[in-house]
Amino acid sequence: MAGRPTCPGVATKDEDKAATAAHTEIIEAIESRDPDAAEAAMRRHLDRHYGTYMQLKKRLAPD
């Protein structure tokens, strides 16, 4: 699955790479048992990728 976009037709390669990096940051904060860092990383991720999510949701919604 590596190298394939997580949101084909919605996310660009750069957005996909950014999402992967954000997930890594969130996981590392959780593994470090740092809830403040995990929350901050998750909020940054959601702020950045909410638009991509909404585009995908709209595209996949039944007519």
Long-range contacts (C-beta under 8 A, 24 or more apart in sequence): 7-52, 7-56, 9-59, 10-52, 10-55, 10-56, 10-59, 11-52, 11-56, 15-49, 15-52, 18-48, 18-49, 19-45, 19-49, 19-52, 22-48, 22-49
